[in-house]
């Protein structure tokens, strides 16, 4: 039985682990803490993600601030894409070299923003 392995750490640590010889058939997925080598969240940019439960529901968030490890986002909507609600600060993770974050928090069906999915 193959059990997926999730590796957390800096990109250098993840690369070292993934480049080591593997015993048997181990499925691995690149999950690391920021910084990344690919797309990253930029202040002032709007990102979107579809709801996992309703394909017609699209969440849009604008990045209002960021540090090396965190991003502050605020929901936007309406005809003029005006910000509403409270800004939330979330930890940035990387998946396959792209920064990601969960704007609503982490739960079973939570949406995940990807830095390469800029809102249209």
N, C-alpha and C positions, 0 to 999 in steps of 0.2 A: 504494500500500500504506500503510495506516494503522499507525503504530507508536505504542503507548501511551507517554505521557510521564509520568514520575514526578517530582514537584517536592518537594524537601526544603528546609526552612527554617522560620522562625517563621511563625505564622499571618498576620502582616502582610505578609511577603514573598510567601507563597503567594497571598494575596488580590490583591496588586499584580500578580503574574504572570498570574493567572487573569482579572483584569479588563482586561488589555491586549488590544488588537485582535489577532485570530488570523489568520494567513495560512493559508488552506486549511482542511481538516477535520482538526483535531488533537484526539485524545482525551486528556483530562487526568483525573487522579485526585488528590484532595486527600490528600496524605501530608505530615505536618509533625511536627516535634519538639514536645513539650509546651511550654507550656501549651495547653489547649484551651478551647473555649467550651461544650462539651457535657458528657457524663458523664465522671467522673474516678474513679480508684481511691481507696477510702477504707480507712484502717487498721482492721482488725478485721472487714472485710466478706469474705465468701466468694464466689468467682466460679467458674463452671464452663464447660467447653468439651468438645465431643465429639471423639473421635479421628477423623482423616481416613480411617484404614484400617479401623476397626471402630466402627460406629455405636452398638453397645451399650457401648462403653468411654467413660466420662465422667470426665474429669480435673477435680478440684476443688482450688482453691488459696485460702488465706487470706492477705490482705495483712498483714504483720507490721510493716512500716515503709515510709516513703516520703519522698522529697525532691521538689524541683520536676522533676527529670529522671529519677529512678530510683524503682523500686518493689521492695521485698523481699517475695517470696512463699514460702510453704511449702505442700507438698502436704498434703491432709487426706483421711481416709478411715475406713472401718470404720463400725460401727453408731452410734458416738457422734461421728463426724467429728473424730477426734483427729489432730493434726498428726504427721507422720512425715517422716523424711529431713532433709537439711540445707536451711536457707533459702537461696534464691538471689536475687541482686540483678540486675534487668534494666532496660534503658533503656526509657523510655516513649516511644511514638510516638503520633501521632494519625491516625485515618482517618475522614474525613467528620465531624470535630468530636468524635469519641469516642476516649478514650485506649485504646491497645492495647499488649500486650507478648507476647513469646514465652517462656513459662516454661521450656521445655526447650532453649532456644537456637534459632538460626536454621539450618534445613536444609530440604530440598525439601518434606517432608511435615510440618513442624512445626506444632503447634497454636498458635492465637493467642487469647489472652484479650481480651475486649472489656469495658470498664468498664460497659456497659449490660446485660451478661449476668450478673446476680446469681444465685447458686446457689439453688435452691428448697429 
